[in-house]
Amino acid sequence: MSNVQQCYNITEMLVKLVKSPYETQRDEVIAEVESLLEQRQSVMADMKGPYSEEEKKLGNQILAWNSEIERGLANLRNDIKRNMNSVAKKKTSAKKYTNPYESMQFDGMFYDKKK
């Protein structure tokens, strides 16, 4: 199997993985994406021309899939950011609930002159 065909197969697996729902097992998906990206990088480093017509067609498909992979990885990153922000909000709201007067600031005090 040629290096272009191996890269095509790995890229195809990446596309399927990024498009699949990953809410419950996100850590496993991230680990698998990282390993596939490393495999693809090592295969791409070994690629050398000239390429046949079939390999050029596979290369064009790989380039088309790269944009889909980038969008999927961006969505994954945004989901992680959203989850981190929601955890931070929950943490601050729980802290405010347990001690509601902690965040209040007092500029000065009012003294009543009448006795």
C-alpha positions in Angstrom: 0.0 0.0 0.0 1.4 3.4 -1.0 1.9 6.2 1.5 -0.8 8.3 -0.2 -3.3 5.4 0.3 -2.3 5.1 4.0 -2.8 8.8 4.4 -6.2 8.6 2.7 -7.3 5.8 5.0 -6.2 7.6 8.2 -7.8 10.9 7.0 -11.0 9.0 6.3 -11.0 7.6 9.9 -10.4 11.1 11.2 -13.3 12.5 9.3 -15.6 9.8 10.6 -14.4 10.3 14.2 -14.8 14.1 14.1 -18.3 13.9 12.7 -19.5 11.3 15.2 -21.3 12.4 18.4 -18.7 12.5 21.2 -20.5 13.9 24.2 -20.2 10.9 26.5 -16.6 9.7 25.7 -14.9 13.0 24.7 -11.6 12.1 26.3 -11.3 8.9 24.3 -12.2 10.7 21.1 -9.5 13.3 21.8 -6.9 10.6 22.5 -7.8 8.8 19.3 -7.7 12.0 17.2 -4.3 12.8 18.6 -3.0 9.3 17.7 -4.5 9.4 14.2 -3.0 12.9 13.6 0.5 11.6 14.7 0.2 8.6 12.4 -0.9 10.7 9.5 2.0 13.1 10.1 4.5 10.3 10.0 3.0 8.9 6.8 3.0 12.3 5.2 6.7 12.8 6.0 7.5 9.7 4.0 5.6 10.8 0.9 7.6 11.6 -2.1 6.6 12.3 -5.7 6.0 11.8 -8.5 2.4 10.7 -8.0 0.1 8.7 -10.3 -3.3 10.0 -11.4 -5.1 7.8 -8.8 -2.8 9.2 -6.0 -3.5 12.7 -7.2 -7.3 12.1 -6.9 -6.8 10.7 -3.4 -4.7 13.7 -2.5 -7.5 16.1 -3.7 -10.0 14.2 -1.5 -7.6 14.4 1.4 -7.4 18.2 0.9 -11.2 18.4 0.9 -11.5 16.4 4.0 -8.9 18.6 5.8 -11.4 21.5 5.9 -14.0 19.2 7.4 -11.5 17.9 10.0 -10.5 21.5 10.9 -14.2 22.5 11.4 -14.8 19.4 13.6 -11.8 20.1 15.7 -12.8 23.7 16.1 -16.3 22.5 17.3 -14.6 20.2 19.7 -12.5 23.0 21.1 -15.5 25.3 21.4 -17.4 22.6 23.3 -14.5 22.2 25.7 -14.4 26.0 26.2 -18.1 26.1 26.8 -17.9 23.4 29.4 -15.0 25.1 31.2 -16.9 28.4 31.3 -20.0 26.7 32.7 -18.0 25.0 35.4 -16.4 28.3 36.3 -19.9 29.9 36.5 -21.3 27.1 38.6 -18.3 27.4 40.9 -18.8 31.2 41.4 -22.6 30.9 41.8 -22.2 28.1 44.4 -19.7 30.3 46.3 -22.1 33.3 46.2 -24.9 31.0 47.4 -22.9 29.8 50.4 -21.7 33.3 51.4 -23.9 36.0 49.8 -22.3 38.9 51.6 -18.7 38.2 50.8 -18.6 40.1 47.5 -20.4 43.2 48.8 -18.2 46.3 48.9 -18.7 49.0 51.5 -17.7 52.5 50.4 -18.2 54.2 53.7 -20.6 54.2 56.6 -23.5 56.4 57.5 -23.4 57.8 61.0 -26.6 59.0 62.5 -25.9 62.2 64.4 -29.1 62.0 66.4 -29.1 60.2 69.7 
